[in-house]
Amino acid sequence: MFDTQENRYITRGVNEQVPKEIQQRCFQLIDEKVKQEDVQLDYLQIFECRG
């Protein structure tokens, strides 16, 4: 499902409220998980950010 980096989607609220650097880091985390053979991801990934 995450074979390509072409189509990446986020909600409008995330786009408006979360800094771009954090959005990019979330996509990097997904890319790292995809490389792990024993991990399966579905179409919806949820991140909980604490600050």
N, CA and C atoms as an extended XYZ file, in Angstrom:
153
Properties=species:S:1:pos:R:3:atomname:S:1:resname:S:1:resid:I:1 pbc="F F F"
N         0.812       -1.199        0.000 N   MET     1
C         0.000        0.000        0.000 CA  MET     1
C         0.857        1.265        0.000 C   MET     1
N         2.017        1.223        0.651 N   PHE     2
C         2.888        2.380        0.734 CA  PHE     2
C         4.115        2.190       -0.143 C   PHE     2
N         3.915        1.682       -1.351 N   ASP     3
C         5.028        1.409       -2.241 CA  ASP     3
C         5.604        2.670       -2.879 C   ASP     3
N         4.856        3.731       -2.895 N   THR     4
C         5.298        4.934       -3.594 CA  THR     4
C         5.109        6.164       -2.720 C   THR     4
N         5.871        7.184       -2.997 N   GLN     5
C         5.743        8.443       -2.263 CA  GLN     5
C         4.955        9.467       -3.079 C   GLN     5
N         4.336        9.034       -4.158 N   GLU     6
C         3.626        9.969       -5.029 CA  GLU     6
C         2.407       10.580       -4.353 C   GLU     6
N         1.534        9.754       -3.814 N   ASN     7
C         0.282       10.232       -3.236 CA  ASN     7
C         0.333       10.170       -1.716 C   ASN     7
N         0.416       11.319       -1.110 N   ARG     8
C         0.431       11.410        0.346 CA  ARG     8
C        -0.666       12.379        0.739 C   ARG     8
N        -1.471       11.955        1.703 N   TYR     9
C        -2.626       12.741        2.089 CA  TYR     9
C        -2.620       13.034        3.574 C   TYR     9
N        -3.069       14.217        3.937 N   ILE    10
C        -3.269       14.586        5.329 CA  ILE    10
C        -4.592       15.341        5.416 C   ILE    10
N        -5.139       15.409        6.604 N   THR    11
C        -6.394       16.132        6.758 CA  THR    11
C        -6.147       17.638        6.697 C   THR    11
N        -7.187       18.370        6.435 N   ARG    12
C        -7.082       19.826        6.363 CA  ARG    12
C        -6.613       20.391        7.705 C   ARG    12
N        -7.141       19.850        8.799 N   GLY    13
C        -6.754       20.326       10.124 CA  GLY    13
C        -5.280       20.131       10.398 C   GLY    13
N        -4.751       18.970       10.033 N   VAL    14
C        -3.316       18.715       10.210 CA  VAL    14
C        -2.516       19.685        9.360 C   VAL    14
N        -2.929       19.872        8.137 N   ASN    15
C        -2.213       20.770        7.237 CA  ASN    15
C        -2.180       22.199        7.781 C   ASN    15
N        -3.254       22.616        8.432 N   GLU    16
C        -3.339       23.985        8.939 CA  GLU    16
C        -2.672       24.159       10.301 C   GLU    16
N        -2.635       23.094       11.117 N   GLN    17
C        -2.199       23.253       12.506 CA  GLN    17
C        -0.843       22.627       12.836 C   GLN    17
N        -0.400       21.682       12.043 N   VAL    18
C         0.851       20.981       12.349 CA  VAL    18
C         1.957       21.539       11.454 C   VAL    18
N         3.073       21.947       12.051 N   PRO    19
C         4.184       22.482       11.237 CA  PRO    19
C         4.646       21.471       10.182 C   PRO    19
N         5.084       21.984        9.055 N   LYS    20
C         5.513       21.138        7.935 CA  LYS    20
C         6.640       20.188        8.336 C   LYS    20
N         7.522       20.639        9.222 N   GLU    21
C         8.630       19.789        9.650 CA  GLU    21
C         8.114       18.532       10.358 C   GLU    21
N         7.090       18.686       11.160 N   ILE    22
C         6.520       17.537       11.865 CA  ILE    22
C         5.776       16.638       10.886 C   ILE    22
N         5.078       17.232        9.920 N   GLN    23
C         4.409       16.432        8.888 CA  GLN    23
C         5.430       15.583        8.133 C   GLN    23
N         6.553       16.191        7.759 N   GLN    24
C         7.593       15.466        7.029 CA  GLN    24
C         8.161       14.339        7.878 C   GLN    24
N         8.349       14.587        9.170 N   ARG    25
C         8.883       13.551       10.063 CA  ARG    25
C         7.907       12.382       10.169 C   ARG    25
N         6.624       12.657       10.210 N   CYS    26
C         5.627       11.582       10.256 CA  CYS    26
C         5.729       10.711        9.010 C   CYS    26
N         5.885       11.325        7.846 N   PHE    27
C         6.043       10.545        6.622 CA  PHE    27
C         7.354        9.764        6.630 C   PHE    27
N         8.398       10.323        7.227 N   GLN    28
C         9.653        9.584        7.357 CA  GLN    28
C         9.464        8.354        8.238 C   GLN    28
N         8.700        8.495        9.319 N   LEU    29
C         8.431        7.355       10.201 CA  LEU    29
C         7.670        6.262        9.463 C   LEU    29
N         6.716        6.650        8.635 N   ILE    30
C         5.976        5.674        7.835 CA  ILE    30
C         6.931        4.963        6.885 C   ILE    30
N         7.805        5.729        6.218 N   ASP    31
C         8.777        5.128        5.295 CA  ASP    31
C         9.664        4.119        6.011 C   ASP    31
N        10.074        4.440        7.233 N   GLU    32
C        10.907        3.518        8.004 CA  GLU    32
C        10.143        2.244        8.349 C   GLU    32
N         8.874        2.366        8.696 N   LYS    33
C         8.059        1.192        9.018 CA  LYS    33
C         7.847        0.316        7.794 C   LYS    33
N         7.677        0.935        6.631 N   VAL    34
C         7.459        0.177        5.395 CA  VAL    34
C         8.658       -0.721        5.106 C   VAL    34
N         9.849       -0.263        5.444 N   LYS    35
C        11.066       -1.031        5.173 CA  LYS    35
C        11.190       -2.261        6.071 C   LYS    35
N        10.461       -2.275        7.180 N   GLN    36
C        10.502       -3.426        8.077 CA  GLN    36
C         9.604       -4.516        7.509 C   GLN    36
N        10.128       -5.700        7.369 N   GLU    37
C         9.391       -6.780        6.718 CA  GLU    37
C         8.219       -7.293        7.545 C   GLU    37
N         8.315       -7.255        8.848 N   ASP    38
C         7.283       -7.846        9.688 CA  ASP    38
C         6.167       -6.872       10.070 C   ASP    38
N         6.174       -5.660        9.504 N   VAL    39
C         5.175       -4.654        9.832 CA  VAL    39
C         4.252       -4.452        8.643 C   VAL    39
N         2.944       -4.512        8.898 N   GLN    40
C         1.959       -4.233        7.853 CA  GLN    40
C         1.202       -2.971        8.241 C   GLN    40
N         1.105       -2.042        7.297 N   LEU    41
C         0.400       -0.792        7.527 CA  LEU    41
C        -0.868       -0.773        6.700 C   LEU    41
N        -1.919       -0.186        7.264 N   ASP    42
C        -3.133       -0.004        6.477 CA  ASP    42
C        -3.148        1.421        5.921 C   ASP    42
N        -4.234        1.821        5.319 N   TYR    43
C        -4.285        3.118        4.656 CA  TYR    43
C        -4.350        4.291        5.630 C   TYR    43
N        -4.652        4.039        6.901 N   LEU    44
C        -4.805        5.109        7.873 CA  LEU    44
C        -3.770        4.970        8.977 C   LEU    44
N        -2.901        5.941        9.082 N   GLN    45
C        -1.894        5.956       10.146 CA  GLN    45
C        -2.215        7.120       11.075 C   GLN    45
N        -2.217        6.848       12.365 N   ILE    46
C        -2.552        7.875       13.356 CA  ILE    46
C        -1.318        8.134       14.212 C   ILE    46
N        -0.986        9.403       14.385 N   PHE    47
C         0.143        9.799       15.213 CA  PHE    47
C        -0.379       10.592       16.399 C   PHE    47
N         0.176       10.302       17.555 N   GLU    48
C        -0.153       11.070       18.752 CA  GLU    48
C         1.090       11.873       19.114 C   GLU    48
N         0.982       13.189       19.064 N   CYS    49
C         2.115       14.059       19.343 CA  CYS    49
C         1.963       14.663       20.730 C   CYS    49
N         3.024       14.565       21.490 N   ARG    50
C         3.031       15.157       22.825 CA  ARG    50
C         4.149       16.164       22.897 C   ARG    50
N         3.884       17.272       23.546 N   GLY    51
C         4.921       18.279       23.596 CA  GLY    51
C         5.160       18.854       24.946 C   GLY    51
